[in-house]
Amino acid sequence: MQFAILELFNHRLSFSYHISNLSRSSFMHIRDLRRIRFMLDFKIVSTIASSIVHSKLDYCNSLFLNLESTQLNRLQLIQNSLARAVTRMPRHHHITPILMSLHWLKISERIHLKAPSFNYSSLQHPQSTYLRELLTIQPTH
């Protein structure tokens, strides 16, 4: 029991154990998606990819806000592989145009979008009063 906790929380809080499990699970789904890709049209494959793998990448990703670049690169590798599986592009093609054609933000951009989105929603919804008390609104002028 104690060993499992040490694996989850190392002294630097790098999330490496979590990202390793996330990578293993995501690449398994990407491999399965590649196997059935030829039977499905683009819209269905894109929906499956977003619902299965992107949901894993986006779950609590605001915790990754100050993550090391090596760990962010591991997450970006998952998304790149997913984009190539959806579009049937080979590995040597540059990934940025592929992500733009899919209208997907890169992982670091998704993380940086989540923090202000979370703050806005906590300020707008009356159910989260405990969070609203922690935030202050600064006038822009």
HELIX and SHEET records of a PDB file:
HELIX    1   1 GLN A    2  LEU A    8  1                                   7    
HELIX    2   2 SER A   16  ILE A   36  1                                  21    
HELIX    3   3 ARG A   37  MET A   39  5                                   3    
HELIX    4   4 PHE A   42  ALA A   49  1                                   8    
HELIX    5   5 SER A   50  HIS A   54  3                                   5    
HELIX    6   6 SER A   55  ASP A   58  1                                   4    
HELIX    7   7 ASN A   61  PHE A   64  5                                   4    
HELIX    8   8 SER A   69  THR A   87  1                                  19    
HELIX    9   9 ILE A   95  LEU A  102  1                                   8    
HELIX   10  10 ILE A  107  GLN A  124  1                                  18    
HELIX   11  11 THR A  129  ARG A  132  1                                   4    
END                                                                             
